[in-house]
Amino acid sequence: MNQAKQTAFSVFAISFMVSGIAISAAAHSDELSTPKLTPSQYDFGGVGLIQMPTGRMAPEGEYNVSATFNEDYYHAAMSLQLFPWLETTIRYTQVPDVLYSNDPSFSGDTYYTDKGIDVKLRLLEESYWIPETSIGVRDIGGTGLFDSEYIAMTKGFGPFDATVGFAWGYIGNRGNFSDSDKATSVDCNRNTGYKGTGGDVDFERWFKGCGAVFAGIEYQTPWAPLRLKAEYDGNDYQSDFAALRTGNELTQSSPFNFGLLYRVSNWGDLRLSYERGNTVTLGFSLSTNFNKLKSDWRESPKQTIEEKPDLADRKVDLPELNKQLAFDAGYKGAKIYIKNDEVTVVATQTKYRDRKHAHDRAGRILANQFPQASTFKIIEEVGHLPTTETHIDAKQFKSALQHEYIGANIEDSTTIVEPVMPTEIADWETPNKWSYGFAPKLAQSFGGSENFYLFNFGINGSASRWLTDNIEISSSIYINLFDNYDEFKYETPPDGTDLKRVRTLVRQYVSDTPVRVDNLQLTWLDKLSENIYAQAYAGYLEMMFGGVGAEVLYRPLDSEWAFGIDANYVKQRDPDNILGFFENEINYDADSGRYYRAQTGAFTGHASVYYQPNWFEDVLLKVSYGQYLAEDRGFTVDFSKQFDSGVIVGAFASKTDLSAEEFGEGSFTKGFYISIPFDAILPTPVSNRGSLAWQPLTRDGGQKLGRKFELYDGTDARAPWLNKPSTVK
């Protein structure tokens, strides 16, 4: 066993001994109570036994990060219960006895790494007579190392869960239902290679090859943290990649696998199993539920309504009112208009996703300052673009606060309409100043050939100022502190492509440029009509590109649909010149000793459709068609799901007119992302979000221009998605 294996097993052995101490110290469950058997993870990620999946599904919103280690494979997986009936898993597997490539100067000592995507769909829910039944496909669009299809049925009997299933491919390679085919091939003549450059979904081999029955049982012991597992394995491991590539047979001394799981708490567990009659596997899982994330806010008390009619004609301290609206209700940068018995506030909401909290606090402030007013209007804007107008009936608002009728609710006093900006001069306008900030920035990617984990970390400083109500100047500078992108050694044409290097030059921008200007642009924003918004921009638009562009968005208030068009003319920035652009298309890379093509001027843009269906809540579909940075043309489809807490999980794919060979490894651009609202994890309400994006490969096809401001996100209040209120109880 090599040093890396010894280290990994030592760490997990120590972890397991520590867990044993915790087990001995933990309290036993009540003698009269029966611990509930809940779904748990298996070696490959997702709900299952040890090596075999089950028909079970985790609760909706369950997010699990897991890893397993033995001497043949290292698995790391992320599994998400996207819907009650759909489980999704992303997995990386390293083969410790096989290097990524035969060229040490390229991949060094990086282990061979396989990427896989699994889905499992529930067909039947469990009932008195019917087992929970699911169908699954493993390693969709991968390289064929673990691809398999299966049907699994699971039935509960008190503290026991019994599973029986049938599988094709990897899980079914025992071939106990295809003996004749097994005699001629270890994988029953199933084509386990991959098409072209990998990454395509190969439907042609689904439900083919060896077929085998598998079965297993899981037992929840009377002691709540501990459960036991046993299974009959559907695989005989004769066609495993680790065996075929190294020539070292993965001997199976027994078709039965045994395991135990110790649940540390509801956020994690440790696993130990004995597999194939000769292999010890250690693992762990960490989990949370996106449908249950809820922060207990610690806020300043709300203002109470003070009935002081004798002060109705007093002069209001407008600067103080502006501060109260900003810090108590989250309405910043306010303009205040006072007209007869009507008060209008135009401001940006920066604190509350759920606007009823903002309306409640703002209504209290305005009612105290203007006791004789009959109507309060709050026009919400983003980037000086008005998005919504909320009318608060002052009399009904006070009646709701004082619970003067059954089922009193402040929302009874509010009405949201199309915004109409006041034409008169504001009684108070927040002074226009420079805004600036500093924030840490981490960019990362997983599963690369040169290094499994590539990252860069630094500080991003930004500043902006509105020159007029419609024109903003902005900039951002990035200071790189740590990175390992010097190991990113993508080369062409050995990859098989001759595209312009629009994204694969990332190393030169990150590692070779410690200080860079990411953005320096002039932006014009305006609302052209009731439902049409527009912007135009010019300058250094992102880290790699500069140019000019414009966008128009049609977005009716409270509509499921929105439509947008953006068009841009851009040039690629020269990483060796902080404010320069590539002058020549053909350039020389001194590191690789090769010539490459850069983008010295091209049009890029897309027509986009946005759809939030009322009949299928909590999902957003974006579809766009247009031309990308490498001048390829095609579609991008982006599908995202929002959970009760406001966490958004999405996936996207771009398929263009490039063939798989022209595109290179991966066949087409695809990726995943998670967007987390900070108010779900912090003790104070904020409207900001943090995002984590994952793209398996950096390639040049299907790449969009990065833009500082997108109108759909900026007009979110018209049909909330990013600021959709949390529904966690």
C-alpha positions in Angstrom: 0.0 0.0 0.0 1.5 3.4 -1.0 2.0 6.3 1.4 -1.2 8.1 0.2 -3.3 5.0 1.0 -1.7 4.5 4.4 -2.3 8.1 5.3 -6.0 8.0 4.2 -6.6 4.7 6.1 -4.8 6.0 9.2 -6.9 9.1 9.3 -10.1 7.2 9.0 -9.0 4.5 11.4 -8.4 7.2 14.0 -11.7 8.9 13.2 -13.5 5.6 13.7 -11.8 5.0 17.0 -12.8 8.4 18.1 -16.4 7.7 17.0 -16.2 4.5 19.0 -15.4 6.5 22.1 -18.3 8.8 21.3 -20.6 5.7 20.9 -19.6 4.3 24.4 -20.3 7.7 25.9 -23.7 8.3 24.2 -27.0 7.7 25.9 -29.1 4.7 24.9 -32.5 5.4 23.5 -35.5 5.1 25.7 -36.5 1.5 26.2 -40.1 2.2 25.2 -39.1 4.1 22.0 -38.1 2.7 18.6 -35.5 4.7 16.7 -36.8 5.6 13.2 -35.0 4.0 10.2 -34.2 6.9 7.8 -32.5 6.8 4.4 -28.7 6.7 4.4 -26.0 7.0 1.8 -24.1 4.3 0.0 -20.5 4.2 -1.4 -21.3 5.9 -4.7 -23.4 8.7 -3.2 -27.2 8.7 -3.0 -29.5 6.6 -0.9 -28.5 3.0 -0.7 -27.0 0.1 1.2 -23.3 -0.4 0.7 -22.5 -0.9 -3.0 -26.1 -1.4 -4.0 -28.8 1.3 -4.3 -32.3 1.0 -2.8 -35.7 2.2 -3.8 -35.8 4.8 -1.0 -35.7 8.6 -1.4 -34.4 11.1 1.1 -36.6 14.0 2.3 -37.0 16.7 -0.3 -34.2 19.3 -0.1 -31.7 16.8 1.6 -28.2 17.8 0.5 -25.4 15.3 1.3 -21.7 15.4 0.8 -20.0 12.0 1.2 -16.7 10.2 0.6 -15.5 6.6 0.8 -12.0 5.1 0.6 -10.6 1.7 0.0 -7.5 0.5 -1.7 -9.1 0.4 -5.1 -11.2 3.6 -5.3 -11.7 6.9 -3.7 -15.2 8.2 -4.2 -16.4 11.8 -3.4 -20.0 12.6 -4.1 -22.7 15.3 -3.7 -26.3 14.1 -3.6 -29.4 16.3 -3.6 -33.0 15.3 -3.3 -34.2 17.8 -5.9 -37.9 16.8 -5.7 -39.7 14.2 -3.5 -39.5 11.9 -6.5 -36.0 12.8 -8.0 -32.6 12.2 -6.5 -29.5 13.6 -8.3 -25.8 12.8 -7.6 -22.5 14.2 -8.8 -19.5 12.0 -8.2 -15.8 12.1 -8.6 -13.8 8.9 -8.4 -10.0 8.6 -8.2 -8.2 5.3 -9.0 -5.1 5.4 -6.8 -3.0 2.9 -8.8 -3.5 4.7 -12.1 -2.2 8.1 -13.2 -4.3 10.6 -15.1 -2.1 10.4 -18.1 1.2 8.9 -19.3 2.8 12.3 -19.6 4.3 13.3 -16.2 5.0 16.8 -17.4 1.3 17.3 -18.0 -0.6 15.6 -15.1 2.3 14.8 -12.7 1.2 12.4 -10.0 -2.5 13.2 -10.2 -4.6 10.0 -10.0 -6.9 9.0 -12.8 -10.2 10.9 -12.1 -13.6 9.9 -13.4 -16.7 12.3 -13.2 -20.2 10.8 -13.1 -23.8 12.0 -12.8 -26.5 9.8 -11.4 -30.3 10.2 -11.3 -32.9 8.1 -9.5 -36.7 8.5 -10.2 -39.3 7.2 -7.9 -42.0 5.2 -9.7 -44.2 4.1 -6.7 -44.5 5.2 -3.1 -44.6 2.7 -0.4 -48.0 1.5 0.9 -49.2 -1.4 3.0 -48.7 -3.9 0.1 -46.5 -2.0 -2.3 -42.8 -1.4 -1.9 -41.2 1.9 -2.6 -40.0 1.4 -6.2 -37.4 3.5 -8.1 -35.6 3.4 -11.4 -32.1 4.8 -11.6 -29.4 5.5 -14.2 -25.8 5.8 -13.0 -22.9 7.7 -14.7 -24.9 9.6 -17.3 -22.6 11.0 -19.9 -19.5 9.7 -18.2 -16.7 7.6 -19.4 -18.4 4.3 -18.7 -16.4 3.3 -15.5 -19.5 2.8 -13.3 -22.5 3.2 -15.7 -25.5 1.1 -14.8 -29.3 1.1 -14.9 -31.4 -0.5 -12.2 -34.8 -0.9 -10.7 -34.9 -1.3 -6.9 -37.8 -2.1 -4.6 -37.7 -1.5 -0.8 -40.2 -2.4 1.9 -40.1 -1.5 5.5 -40.8 -4.0 8.3 -40.5 -2.2 11.6 -36.8 -1.5 12.2 -35.9 -3.4 9.0 -35.7 -2.2 5.3 -35.6 -5.0 2.8 -34.5 -4.3 -0.8 -34.5 -6.4 -4.0 -33.6 -5.1 -7.4 -32.4 -5.9 -10.9 -29.6 -4.1 -12.7 -27.8 -3.9 -16.0 -24.2 -2.7 -16.6 -21.8 -2.2 -13.7 -24.1 -3.2 -10.9 -25.3 -6.2 -12.8 -22.0 -7.5 -14.0 -22.4 -10.7 -12.0 -24.7 -11.7 -14.9 -26.7 -14.2 -12.9 -29.5 -13.6 -15.4 -27.3 -13.6 -18.5 -25.0 -16.6 -18.1 -24.7 -17.3 -21.9 -23.4 -13.7 -22.6 -21.2 -13.9 -19.5 -19.4 -16.8 -21.0 -18.2 -14.7 -23.9 -17.4 -11.4 -22.2 -16.8 -10.2 -18.6 -19.4 -7.4 -19.2 -21.7 -9.4 -21.5 -20.6 -7.5 -24.6 -21.8 -4.2 -23.3 -19.9 -1.3 -24.8 -18.4 0.4 -21.8 -16.3 2.9 -23.7 -17.5 6.4 -24.5 -18.4 8.4 -27.6 -16.0 10.9 -29.1 -14.4 13.0 -26.4 -16.8 12.0 -23.6 -19.6 13.9 -21.9 -22.4 12.8 -24.2 -25.4 10.8 -22.9 -25.1 7.3 -24.6 -28.7 6.0 -24.6 -27.7 3.2 -27.0 -26.2 1.0 -24.2 -28.8 1.6 -21.6 -30.5 -1.6 -20.2 -28.0 -3.8 -22.1 -25.1 -6.0 -21.1 -25.0 -8.2 -18.0 -28.2 -8.4 -15.9 -28.3 -9.4 -12.3 -30.5 -9.6 -9.2 -29.2 -7.8 -6.1 -30.7 -7.7 -2.6 -30.0 -6.4 0.8 -31.3 -5.5 4.3 -30.8 -2.6 6.6 -31.5 -2.9 10.4 -31.9 0.0 12.8 -30.7 -1.3 16.1 -32.4 -0.3 19.4 -29.5 2.0 20.0 -30.4 5.1 17.8 -26.9 6.0 16.4 -26.2 2.5 15.1 -27.6 0.6 12.1 -26.4 -2.5 10.3 -26.4 -3.4 6.6 -25.9 -6.5 4.6 -26.3 -7.1 0.8 -25.9 -9.6 -2.0 -23.8 -7.8 -4.6 -24.9 -7.7 -8.2 -21.3 -7.1 -9.4 -18.5 -9.6 -9.6 -15.8 -6.9 -10.3 -14.2 -8.8 -13.2 -14.7 -5.9 -15.6 -13.8 -3.1 -13.2 -11.6 -0.3 -14.6 -9.1 -0.7 -11.8 -8.6 -4.3 -12.7 -8.5 -3.9 -16.5 -6.2 -0.9 -16.4 -3.7 -2.2 -13.9 -3.9 -5.9 -14.6 -4.5 -6.6 -10.9 -7.7 -8.5 -10.6 -10.3 -7.3 -8.1 -10.8 -10.6 -6.4 -14.2 -11.2 -4.9 -14.0 -13.8 -2.2 -17.7 -13.5 -1.3 -20.8 -11.9 -3.0 -22.0 -10.7 0.4 -21.0 -7.2 1.8 -21.5 -6.2 5.4 -21.5 -2.8 6.9 -22.3 -0.6 9.9 -23.2 3.0 10.1 -22.9 5.3 13.1 -24.9 8.4 13.0 -23.1 11.2 14.7 -26.2 13.4 14.6 -28.7 14.6 12.1 -25.9 16.3 10.2 -23.5 13.4 9.6 -22.5 9.8 9.9 -19.5 7.4 9.8 -19.5 4.2 7.8 -17.4 1.0 7.9 -18.0 -1.9 5.6 -16.4 -5.2 4.6 -16.8 -5.8 0.9 -16.1 -8.7 -1.5 -15.0 -10.8 1.4 -11.5 -9.1 1.4 -11.8 -5.3 1.3 -12.3 -2.8 4.1 -14.0 0.5 3.1 -14.3 3.6 5.3 -16.6 6.5 4.6 -18.4 9.5 6.0 -21.4 11.7 5.1 -22.3 15.3 6.0 -25.8 16.5 5.3 -28.3 19.4 5.7 -31.7 20.1 4.3 -32.3 23.1 2.1 -36.0 23.0 2.9 -35.3 23.5 6.6 -32.5 26.2 6.8 -33.8 28.9 9.0 -31.9 31.6 10.9 -33.2 33.2 14.1 -32.8 36.8 13.4 -31.7 39.2 16.1 -33.2 42.6 15.2 -33.9 46.0 16.7 -37.5 46.3 18.0 -40.2 47.6 15.6 -41.5 51.1 16.2 -44.8 51.3 17.9 -47.5 53.6 16.5 -47.8 56.8 18.5 -51.1 58.7 18.3 -50.0 62.3 18.4 -52.5 64.4 16.3 -51.2 67.6 17.9 -47.9 67.1 16.1 -49.5 66.5 12.7 -48.3 69.9 11.4 -44.8 69.7 12.8 -41.8 69.9 10.4 -40.5 66.4 9.8 -36.7 65.7 10.2 -36.2 64.3 6.7 -32.5 63.3 7.2 -33.5 61.4 10.3 -36.4 59.8 8.4 -34.0 58.7 5.7 -31.8 57.0 8.3 -34.7 55.2 9.9 -36.0 53.9 6.5 -32.5 52.7 5.6 -31.4 51.0 8.9 -34.8 49.8 10.2 -36.7 49.0 7.0 -33.8 48.4 4.6 -34.9 51.1 2.1 -31.6 52.9 1.2 -30.8 55.9 -1.0 -34.3 57.3 -0.5 -36.0 60.1 -2.3 -39.0 61.4 -0.3 -42.0 63.2 -1.8 -44.7 64.8 0.4 -47.9 65.9 -1.4 -51.0 66.7 0.6 -52.0 63.5 2.5 -49.7 61.3 0.4 -46.1 60.4 1.1 -43.9 58.7 -1.6 -40.6 57.0 -0.9 -38.4 55.9 -3.8 -35.5 53.6 -2.6 -33.6 50.4 -3.0 -34.5 47.4 -0.7 -31.3 45.9 0.7 -32.4 44.0 3.8 -35.6 41.9 3.4 -36.3 39.2 0.9 -39.8 39.0 2.3 -41.2 42.5 1.5 -44.0 42.2 4.1 -41.3 42.8 6.8 -40.0 45.9 5.0 -43.6 47.2 4.4 -44.4 46.6 8.1 -41.4 48.5 9.4 -41.6 51.3 6.8 -45.3 51.7 7.4 -44.7 52.2 11.1 -42.0 54.8 10.5 -44.1 56.7 8.1 -47.3 56.5 10.2 -45.4 58.0 13.2 -43.8 60.8 11.0 -47.0 61.6 9.1 -50.0 60.8 11.3 -52.5 62.7 9.1 -51.4 61.0 5.8 -53.9 58.6 4.2 -51.6 56.8 1.7 -47.9 55.8 1.7 -46.3 54.8 -1.5 -43.0 52.9 -1.7 -41.4 52.7 -5.2 -38.7 50.1 -5.2 -35.8 50.5 -7.6 -32.6 48.8 -8.5 -29.9 50.7 -10.3 -32.4 53.6 -10.5 -34.8 51.3 -12.4 -38.3 51.4 -10.8 -39.6 47.8 -10.4 -42.7 47.9 -8.2 -44.9 50.4 -6.4 -46.5 49.5 -3.1 -49.5 51.4 -1.8 -50.1 51.3 2.0 -53.5 52.4 3.2 -52.6 54.2 6.4 -55.9 53.7 8.1 -56.2 50.0 7.4 -52.5 49.6 8.2 -53.0 51.0 11.7 -56.2 48.9 12.1 -54.3 45.7 11.3 -51.5 46.5 13.7 -54.0 47.1 16.5 -55.9 43.8 15.6 -59.2 45.6 15.3 -60.7 42.7 13.3 -60.4 39.0 13.2 -57.4 37.7 11.1 -55.8 41.1 11.0 -52.8 41.2 8.6 -50.8 44.2 7.4 -50.8 42.7 3.9 -54.5 43.6 3.9 -53.4 47.2 3.7 -50.9 46.9 0.8 -51.4 46.8 -2.9 -48.6 46.4 -5.5 -49.0 48.2 -8.8 -47.0 49.3 -11.8 -44.6 52.0 -10.6 -45.1 55.6 -11.7 -42.3 57.9 -10.8 -43.1 61.4 -9.4 -42.5 64.3 -11.7 -42.1 67.0 -9.1 -38.9 67.8 -7.2 -38.2 65.6 -4.2 -38.5 67.1 -0.7 -35.5 65.0 0.2 -32.9 63.3 -1.9 -30.1 61.2 -0.6 -26.8 62.8 -1.6 -25.1 61.0 -4.5 -21.8 59.7 -3.3 -19.2 57.1 -4.3 -20.0 53.6 -3.1 -17.2 51.2 -2.6 -16.4 47.9 -0.9 -13.9 45.1 -0.4 -14.7 41.4 -0.4 -12.8 38.1 -0.5 -13.1 36.2 -3.7 -12.6 32.5 -4.3 -12.7 30.8 -7.7 -12.3 27.0 -7.9 -12.7 24.0 -10.1 -12.7 20.2 -9.4 -11.6 17.2 -11.3 -8.9 18.6 -13.5 -6.2 16.5 -15.1 -3.3 18.6 -13.9 -4.6 18.8 -10.3 -7.9 17.6 -8.9 -8.5 20.9 -7.2 -7.6 24.2 -8.8 -8.3 27.5 -7.0 -7.4 31.2 -6.8 -8.1 33.3 -3.8 -7.8 37.1 -3.4 -9.4 40.4 -2.6 -11.8 42.2 -4.8 -12.2 46.0 -4.4 -15.0 47.8 -6.2 -16.2 51.4 -6.5 -19.1 53.1 -8.3 -20.8 56.4 -8.7 -24.0 57.6 -10.4 -23.2 60.5 -12.6 -26.9 61.1 -13.4 -30.1 59.2 -12.5 -29.4 56.9 -15.5 -25.6 56.8 -15.9 -23.2 55.0 -13.6 -19.4 54.6 -13.7 -18.0 51.5 -12.0 -14.8 49.6 -11.5 -13.4 46.6 -9.7 -9.8 45.6 -9.1 -8.7 42.0 -8.1 -5.6 41.3 -6.1 -4.6 37.6 -6.3 -3.2 36.3 -3.0 -3.0 32.5 -3.5 -3.6 30.2 -6.4 -2.4 27.0 -8.1 -3.5 27.8 -11.7 0.1 27.6 -12.7 -0.6 23.9 -13.0 -3.4 24.4 -15.5 -1.6 23.3 -18.7 -4.4 23.1 -21.4 -2.8 22.9 -24.8 -4.0 23.0 -28.4 -4.1 21.4 -30.9 -3.4 18.1 -29.0 -6.9 18.4 -27.5 -8.2 18.1 -31.0 -9.7 21.7 -31.4 -8.7 24.8 -33.2 -11.0 27.2 -31.5 -10.1 30.7 -30.3 -8.8 30.5 -26.8 -11.5 32.5 -25.1 -11.6 30.7 -21.8 -8.8 28.2 -21.7 -6.3 31.1 -21.3 -7.5 31.4 -17.7 -4.1 30.6 -16.3 -2.6 33.7 -17.9 -5.2 36.0 -16.4 -5.2 34.4 -12.9 -1.7 33.1 -12.1 0.4 35.3 -14.3 -1.4 38.5 -13.4 -1.4 39.2 -9.6 -3.2 42.5 -9.9 -5.9 43.0 -12.6 -8.7 45.3 -13.5 -11.7 43.1 -13.8 -14.2 45.8 -14.6 -14.1 49.4 -15.7 -17.3 50.5 -17.5 -19.9 53.2 -18.1 -23.5 51.9 -17.9 -26.7 53.6 -18.9 -30.0 52.1 -17.4 -33.5 53.2 -18.0 -37.2 52.0 -18.1 -38.4 52.7 -21.6 -42.1 51.9 -21.0 -44.4 50.2 -18.6 -42.9 46.7 -19.2 -39.6 47.4 -21.1 -36.2 47.9 -19.5 -32.9 48.7 -21.2 -29.2 49.2 -20.6 -26.1 50.0 -22.6 -22.5 49.7 -21.5 -19.0 50.2 -22.7 -15.5 49.5 -21.2 -13.6 46.6 -19.7 -16.6 44.3 -19.1 -15.0 41.3 -17.4 -11.6 39.7 -16.6 -11.0 38.5 -20.2 -13.1 40.8 -22.5 -13.9 44.4 -23.1 -16.2 46.2 -25.6 -19.7 47.7 -26.0 -23.1 46.2 -25.6 -26.8 46.7 -24.9 -29.7 44.7 -23.5 -33.5 45.1 -23.7 -35.9 43.2 -21.4 -39.7 42.8 -21.7 -41.0 41.9 -18.2 -44.6 42.5 -17.2 -45.5 42.8 -13.5 -46.2 39.5 -11.8 -45.9 37.6 -15.1 -44.6 34.0 -15.5 -42.8 35.1 -18.7 -40.1 37.5 -19.6 -38.2 38.1 -22.9 -34.8 39.6 -23.4 -32.2 40.4 -26.1 -28.5 41.3 -25.6 -26.0 42.2 -28.3 -22.3 42.9 -27.8 -19.1 43.6 -29.8 -16.1 42.5 -27.8 -12.3 42.0 -28.0 -10.2 39.8 -25.9 -8.0 41.5 -23.3 -4.2 40.9 -23.3 -3.3 39.3 -20.0 0.2 40.8 -20.3 -1.1 44.3 -20.6 -3.4 45.4 -17.8 -5.5 47.7 -20.1 -4.5 46.3 -23.5 -6.2 44.0 -26.0 -4.9 41.3 -28.3 -3.8 42.9 -31.6 -3.1 39.7 -33.5 -5.3 36.6 -33.8 -2.3 34.3 -33.8 -0.1 34.5 -30.7 2.7 32.5 -29.2 2.6 30.8 -25.7 6.0 30.6 -24.3 5.0 28.1 -21.6 3.7 25.5 -24.0 5.9 26.5 -27.0 2.8 26.6 -29.2 0.8 29.2 -31.1 -2.9 29.8 -30.3 -5.7 31.9 -31.6 -7.2 34.8 -29.6 -10.5 36.7 -30.2 -9.6 40.1 -31.7 -13.1 41.2 -32.4 -16.5 39.5 -32.6 -20.2 39.9 -32.1 -21.8 37.9 -29.3 -25.3 38.0 -27.9 -28.5 36.0 -27.2 -32.3 36.1 -27.4 -33.6 34.7 -24.1 -36.9 33.5 -22.6 -37.5 33.3 -18.9 -40.3 31.2 -17.5 -41.5 30.7 -13.9 -44.6 28.4 -14.2 -47.4 28.9 -11.8 -48.4 25.2 -12.2 -44.9 24.0 -11.2 -43.9 26.2 -8.3 -40.3 26.9 -7.3 -38.7 26.3 -10.6 -37.2 28.7 -13.2 -36.4 27.8 -16.8 -34.1 30.0 -19.0 -33.6 29.3 -22.6 -31.4 31.4 -24.9 -30.1 31.2 -28.5 -27.3 33.2 -30.0 -23.6 33.5 -30.7 -20.9 32.7 -28.2 -17.4 34.1 -27.6 -15.7 31.6 -29.9 -18.2 32.5 -32.6 -20.1 29.2 -32.3 -23.9 29.4 -32.3 -26.5 27.4 -30.3 -28.7 27.1 -27.3 -28.2 27.4 -23.6 -30.8 25.8 -21.3 -30.7 26.7 -17.6 -33.0 25.0 -15.1 -33.1 25.9 -11.4 -35.1 24.8 -8.4 -35.7 26.9 -5.2 -36.2 25.3 -1.8 -38.3 26.6 1.1 -35.3 28.4 2.6 -34.5 30.3 -0.6 -31.5 28.1 -1.6 -31.4 27.8 -5.3 -29.8 24.8 -7.1 -29.5 24.9 -10.9 -27.9 23.2 -13.9 -27.1 24.5 -17.3 -25.9 23.2 -20.7 -24.9 24.9 -23.9 -25.1 22.9 -27.1 -23.7 24.7 -30.2 -22.9 24.0 -33.8 -19.5 22.6 -32.8 -19.0 18.9 -33.2 -17.8 17.0 -30.2 -14.3 16.8 -31.9 -14.2 20.5 -32.5 -15.3 21.3 -28.9 -12.8 18.9 -27.3 -13.1 16.8 -24.1 -16.5 17.0 -22.6 -18.4 17.4 -26.0 -20.3 20.5 -24.8 -20.4 23.1 -22.0 -22.3 22.2 -18.8 -22.3 23.0 -15.2 -24.1 23.3 -11.9 -24.5 26.0 -9.2 -25.9 26.6 -5.7 -27.1 30.1 -4.6 -27.5 30.5 -0.8 -29.4 33.5 0.7 -27.3 34.8 3.6 -30.3 35.5 5.7 -30.9 31.7 5.9 -27.6 31.2 7.7 -26.9 34.5 9.4 -28.5 35.9 12.6 -29.6 39.1 10.8 -31.7 39.8 7.7 -29.8 40.7 4.5 -30.7 40.4 0.9 -27.3 39.3 -0.4 -26.5 35.8 -1.7 -23.5 33.6 -2.0 -22.9 31.3 -5.0 -20.9 28.2 -5.7 -20.6 27.2 -9.3 -19.1 24.0 -10.6 -18.1 23.3 -14.3 -16.4 20.0 -14.9 -14.1 21.3 -17.7 -12.9 24.7 -18.9 -13.3 24.7 -22.6 -13.8 27.4 -25.3 -17.1 26.4 -26.9 -20.4 27.6 -25.6 -19.0 30.4 -23.5 -21.0 33.6 -22.8 -19.8 37.0 -22.0 -19.7 37.9 -18.3 -21.8 41.1 -17.7 -21.8 43.2 -14.5 -25.6 43.8 -14.5 -28.3 41.6 -16.0 -31.8 43.1 -16.3 -33.7 40.0 -15.4 -31.9 39.7 -12.0 -32.1 43.5 -11.5 -35.9 43.5 -12.0 -36.4 40.5 -9.7 -39.0 42.3 -7.6 -41.5 42.3 -10.5 -41.9 38.5 -10.1 -39.6 37.5 -7.2 -37.2 34.6 -7.7 -33.9 35.6 -6.0 -35.9 37.5 -3.4 -38.7 35.0 -3.0 -39.8 34.9 0.7 -38.7 31.9 2.8 -41.5 29.5 3.6 -39.7 27.5 6.3 -42.0 27.0 9.2 
